[in-house]
Amino acid sequence: MKERPILFSGEMVRALLDGRKTQTRRVVKPAKDRNGSGCQLAPCEIAGEINNGDYCLCPYGQPGDRLWVREAFRSRRVDNLPGDVAYRADHPGEKTVPNSYGRSWKPSIHMPRWACRLLLEVTAVRVERLQDITEDDAWNEGVQDWMGKETPWKGELAPVSVHAFAALWESINGSDSWDANPWVWVVEFRVIEPGEVAA
């Protein structure tokens, strides 16, 4: 079992905490073939390897591995204990952090492992085209708060949860990122409860 960091926005952290998010999609980038030739593999070639059970190119690991969630935070830096950390997701809309934690939020990319409060166990990994998302998968992406936004989606008929996911995707990845229909990593997971961490 390996452990890797993964970034989530405050909104998606809240979806994780509420139990609404059990999947994430991330764009597949070309990667060097580690199985011999050393040439660059295109996302469609990576899809073939991953979907045949070869996870060596997956930056998110394989089933059984763990992901620790990086989120925006602020630390008092007293004893480097979880209680010494404030999380931006717990203070939506607030530009500053509670006074005892200092003046500003630190971006998620700078969160150290000890400050992490969410640990995920990878249950499945696959690669597919972004627009192949199903209604159930969109729901598992934590889109409940996006339901009804941008519906109908750009004149296309699709389930409302897919419309909501398309709006969420573009809010994170920029306009026209949905239309680009990239190959994406589909990582399914479950949140590990605090009592399971030592296991």
Sequence and secondary structure as in RCSB ss.txt:
>XXXX:A:sequence
MKERPILFSGEMVRALLDGRKTQTRRVVKPAKDRNGSGCQLAPCEIAGEINNGDYCLCPYGQPGDRLWVREAFRS
RRVDNLPGDVAYRADHPGEKTVPNSYGRSWKPSIHMPRWACRLLLEVTAVRVERLQDITEDDAWNEGVQDWMGKE
TPWKGELAPVSVHAFAALWESINGSDSWDANPWVWVVEFRVIEPGEVAA
>XXXX:A:secstr
  EEEEE  HHHHHHHHTT B EEEEE   EE SSSS  EE HHHHHHHHHTT  TT TT  TT EEEEE  EEE
  SS  GGGEEEGGGSTT SS  GGG S  B GGG  GGG   EEEEEEEEEEEGGG  HHHHHHBTGGGGTTTT
 SBTTB   HHHHHHHHHHHHHH TTTTTT  EEEEEEEEE  GGGTT 
